[in-house]
């Protein structure tokens, strides 16, 4: 009788234990095609993170369940169709809890509405394109200007007590205009005044009318948002007009050697932002540890995209621990929204979606250009 | 849904849509013109259909008709433009047209510009795609046996002889271009309402070349050819996913071997008899 009861208990318990042993994530990225250079690094980061967790015996969730991680990789080959097809395939597989999404925007942008429709969480690992309409199922781990530009201004405010800023920007470029508007709209919250908001068009050559107006404001900070040719002309004409002010721009533009050459070094001392990346950081030994593991596994150093892949999987595992589920996507999505200042190799992760899936604590480094293609991070 | 169905459904939808666009290209090419504008024509249909359903709430069926009409008129005009050009110049003109359309799409904010037009409702389903494909196959079959089909093939094989026989070459070339473009635009509307994003990249040269490869690989002398080419070449890379990094190498090698062995395409009129 005792044996019969034991056997019956085992029969009842075994399937339940077996069902929740693996958390299955789909990893969709560009393994071939134009985006393979980034996508393959994300895939390597994801796979190494999964291997590291599994080699350590898996992970335990907050409800005491033990899990291993399974990752299925899909190559979107830089094609929208393939990205969406792979997402649909992942969503139709009930064992897939969530998708580590692509680094190319070609894949992530069309995935966003489909993820919302199919109710499956997707996290971007490098895509920076603006998302027209967010939904509660889409997230983005990497830094974008939406977070970075106000972050840079906060740093400048704290460090230099920045009070007045004049903006000159390319009205024809969505990205440039968008970031200039972000800086204008963040003024009140951060505590500075926007004393000029002057537009130009791509292809313009003469910026003196706008710069004369800016000169009249006597501001000591000027933010310039334009593509390399126009940006260089603005900087050169500022010098011509005798404008001596600190200059600020977006994603690492002043560090571009071409900008340095076109301005004959006038961008020296200018400020811009970039994503955090270091292969060694004495304050964060986990970075060097991962870099060693990575080199041992793949024979080359990790890149920022490898970190994004590693971080995305670890953030997902953290959410799975909190959600106590391997299959309930809604619970998992809710758990992702409790990720608050979780440390990652590429910085930190915080999600509060809605209103959007941007990483609210993505690390932003403010750089000061020191020479041709060289810069120093502001301490 | 079973794993197999989950894998097959998106693949079959994409293969069906590609087949529809390839059949449009087949009809255009049946009278001679080598078109590298069909991705742009499909994209124009996709943009118009998407804007009509998303921004104006039009029923999907009407959006399809509007997309087809736009494709037909554009194709007809493009056909008229290239009718007197030699094959190379005509091909380059269609290339220029396609690239121009893509650049225009990049620069119109209303349709999303470089960030693509998104927010498109999902309307395309597997049964719908295959119902449409069945209709298009029927049209292509009837077209092949019609006076227009015979006139088109005569025009392609020898324009001078066809002209001497009283065939209105200008009319035949532009009409077949228009019909083929309308079918491509129909495929574009279906694609936009499945992918849910329509972008300028979908209209570029390489996408057009992809459709051209479907037709040339399958055979451009009978309507089964583009169907076979589009189905095979869409499904093959998916089947080869077990070899993620090498699948496009295998795909390329297979394609090269087939083109060397069967330069006339895998399916010809003779092989159908």
Interface residues (C-beta under 8 A of the other chain):
Chain A: X31 X32 X73 X74 X75 X77 X80 X81 X84 X85 X86 X88 X89 X92 X93 X106 X109 X110 X112 X113 X114 X117 X129 X130 X132 X133 X174
Chain B: X1 X3 X5 X6 X7 X9 X10 X11 X13 X14 X109 X112 X113 X114 X115 X116 X118 X119 X120 X122 X191 X194 X195 X196 X197 X199 X201 X202 X237 X238 X241 X244 X245 X247 X248
